[in-house]
Amino acid sequence: MGLNWAEHSVEINAPMETCFAAITDYETFPKWQGAVVDTEVLDWDSKGRGKRVRLFIDAKVRKVDYTLDYSYDEPERIEWDFVEGNGINGADGHYLFEDLGNDRTRATYKLGLEVGIPLPGPVARRAHKTTLKGSVDDLKKEAERRAASARQATNGSRAKKREDSSREDKLAEKVGIKQPAPKAPPPPREEEWASSDGSTSLVALPVHIAGRAAGLGVGVARRAVGTGLEVAGAVTNRVSRLIGRG
């Protein structure tokens, strides 16, 4: 008889990773996959994903169950091999996810089935397509629900941080906590003794000369200070005489 193939695609407002996580979360299928009555994960792979899974399906015409071995190319593709079934003689296919950008995904479900009970061809194909479409539509709803929940959690975390920051600011203001006083400026460097035109001020001249001579010895330094004071006194007298003449 052979496999009866069907395929259905849908665009989902959720990232590929979210879609992949939902469709591999087999134990939750009965909660959101309308055709799935129950599931049983019989074996797991090294990454904790279901490797061998038994599914109990309400196929409209009758209830069936079958076991599949899964393999993954995360997060783009999921494939499976038929192991055994009751009411199903064969099942093959894959789920394919394509990134559409802006956290949107195209999901394509392709499934080939060979039923183990005599059914007219049109009835079997209609039941197959209906179940297939329902599975993809259910995935769309679940993935979008998970994506919305993740966005809400992220926004809530950001809002909480802003609220906590605002609360801390208000509390600090209420109890009168002040910002630390600014540090005192460092002492002026040697060149800062100079006046704006680059010359040394009259008052600072002796100190400036002494500083320059300090490295030459105590005697030189003393003579330098004396010279500086004499120069300063002479300049002062000269200025006084000019002012008197004026």
C-alpha positions in Angstrom: 0.0 0.0 0.0 2.8 2.4 0.9 3.0 5.7 2.7 0.3 8.4 2.2 2.1 11.8 2.2 0.8 15.1 3.3 2.5 18.5 4.1 1.5 21.7 5.7 3.3 25.0 6.4 2.5 28.0 8.6 4.3 31.2 9.7 4.8 31.6 13.4 5.5 34.8 15.3 8.2 33.2 17.4 11.9 32.5 17.0 13.1 29.1 15.6 14.5 28.2 19.0 11.1 28.6 20.6 9.4 26.5 17.9 12.0 23.8 18.3 11.7 23.8 22.0 7.9 23.4 21.9 7.8 20.6 19.3 10.4 18.6 21.2 8.7 19.0 24.5 6.9 15.7 24.1 5.6 15.3 27.6 3.5 18.5 27.3 1.9 17.4 24.0 -1.4 16.3 25.6 -1.9 19.9 27.0 -1.7 21.7 23.6 -1.6 19.2 20.7 -5.3 18.5 20.1 -4.8 15.1 18.5 -2.4 13.7 21.1 -4.0 11.8 23.9 -0.8 10.8 25.7 2.9 10.5 25.2 5.7 8.4 26.8 9.4 9.2 26.4 11.2 5.8 26.4 14.8 7.0 25.9 16.7 10.3 25.9 19.8 11.4 23.9 23.0 12.9 25.4 21.4 16.4 25.3 18.3 15.4 27.2 16.0 15.4 24.2 13.6 12.6 23.5 15.2 9.9 21.4 12.5 7.2 21.4 9.0 8.4 22.0 5.6 6.6 22.0 2.6 8.7 21.0 -1.1 7.9 21.5 -3.2 9.7 18.8 -6.8 10.3 18.2 -6.9 10.0 14.4 -10.6 10.7 14.1 -11.4 7.4 12.5 -9.9 5.5 15.5 -7.3 5.9 18.2 -3.8 4.6 17.3 -0.4 4.6 18.9 3.1 4.3 17.5 6.7 4.6 18.5 9.3 6.8 16.7 13.1 7.2 17.0 14.0 10.9 16.7 17.1 12.7 15.3 17.8 16.4 15.4 19.6 19.2 13.5 18.8 21.8 16.1 17.1 24.2 15.7 16.3 23.8 12.0 15.2 20.1 11.5 13.6 17.1 13.3 13.3 13.7 11.7 12.1 10.4 12.9 12.1 6.7 12.0 9.1 4.3 12.6 9.7 1.6 15.2 6.3 0.0 15.7 2.7 0.8 16.0 -0.9 -0.3 16.7 -3.2 0.8 13.9 -0.2 2.3 12.0 2.1 0.2 9.8 4.6 3.0 8.9 5.3 6.7 9.6 8.1 8.9 8.2 8.7 12.6 7.8 10.2 15.7 9.4 9.6 19.1 10.9 11.5 22.0 9.2 12.0 25.5 10.6 13.1 28.5 8.5 14.1 31.8 10.0 12.1 34.7 8.5 13.8 37.4 10.5 12.3 39.6 13.3 11.7 36.6 15.5 9.4 34.9 12.9 9.6 31.3 11.7 8.1 29.2 8.9 7.3 25.7 10.1 6.7 22.9 7.7 5.4 19.5 8.7 5.8 16.6 6.3 4.4 13.2 7.2 3.9 9.9 5.5 1.6 7.4 7.1 0.5 3.9 6.3 -2.5 3.0 8.3 -3.0 -0.6 9.5 -6.7 -0.7 9.1 -8.8 -0.9 5.9 -10.0 2.6 5.0 -11.2 4.1 1.7 -8.4 6.2 0.2 -10.3 9.5 0.3 -11.2 9.0 4.0 -7.6 8.1 5.0 -6.2 11.1 3.1 -8.7 13.5 4.6 -8.1 12.3 8.1 -4.4 12.5 7.5 -4.4 16.1 6.2 -6.8 17.2 9.0 -4.6 15.7 11.7 -1.5 17.1 10.1 -2.8 20.7 9.7 -4.2 20.6 13.3 -0.7 19.6 14.6 1.0 22.6 12.9 -1.7 25.0 13.9 -1.4 23.8 17.5 2.4 24.3 17.3 1.8 27.9 16.1 -0.4 28.7 19.1 1.9 27.1 21.6 5.1 28.7 20.2 3.6 32.2 20.1 2.3 31.7 23.6 5.8 30.8 24.8 7.4 33.7 22.9 4.8 36.2 24.4 5.4 34.9 27.9 9.2 35.2 27.4 8.8 38.8 26.2 6.5 39.6 29.1 9.0 38.2 31.6 11.9 40.2 30.0 9.8 43.4 30.1 8.7 42.7 33.7 12.4 42.2 34.7 13.4 45.6 33.2 10.4 47.4 34.7 11.3 45.9 38.1 14.9 47.1 37.8 13.7 50.6 37.0 11.2 50.5 39.9 13.9 49.3 42.3 16.3 52.1 41.2 13.5 54.7 41.6 12.7 53.4 45.0 16.3 53.6 46.1 16.6 57.2 44.9 13.5 58.2 46.7 14.6 56.5 49.9 18.0 58.2 49.7 16.3 61.6 49.2 14.0 60.9 52.1 16.7 60.0 54.7 19.0 62.8 53.4 21.8 60.8 52.0 24.2 63.1 50.2 26.6 62.4 47.5 30.3 62.1 48.7 32.1 65.4 48.8 34.4 66.1 45.9 38.0 65.4 46.4 40.3 68.4 47.0 42.3 69.4 43.9 45.9 68.3 43.8 48.6 70.9 44.7 49.7 73.1 41.8 52.6 72.0 39.7 55.8 74.0 39.4 54.7 75.6 36.1 51.5 76.9 37.8 53.5 79.5 39.7 53.9 81.3 36.4 51.6 84.2 35.5 49.3 84.1 32.5 51.9 85.7 30.2 54.4 82.9 31.1 56.6 85.0 33.4 57.1 84.3 37.1 55.1 86.5 39.5 57.0 89.0 41.7 55.8 87.4 45.0 56.7 83.9 43.8 60.0 84.8 42.3 62.2 84.0 45.4 60.5 80.7 45.9 60.8 79.8 42.3 64.5 80.6 42.2 65.0 78.6 45.4 63.2 75.6 43.9 65.4 75.7 40.8 68.5 75.9 42.9 67.5 73.3 45.5 69.2 70.6 43.5 72.5 72.5 43.5 73.1 72.4 47.3 72.1 74.2 50.4 74.7 77.1 49.9 73.6 77.7 46.3 70.0 77.6 47.3 70.5 80.2 50.1 72.4 82.5 47.7 69.6 82.0 45.1 66.9 83.0 47.6 68.9 86.1 48.7 69.4 87.0 45.0 65.7 86.5 44.4 64.8 88.8 47.4 67.2 91.5 46.2 65.7 91.4 42.7 62.2 91.5 44.1 63.1 94.5 46.3 64.8 96.4 43.5 61.8 95.9 41.2 59.4 97.0 44.0 61.4 100.2 44.6 61.5 100.9 40.9 57.7 100.5 40.6 57.2 102.8 43.7 59.4 105.6 42.1 57.5 105.4 38.8 54.2 105.6 40.6 55.4 108.6 42.6 56.5 110.4 39.4 53.1 109.7 37.9 
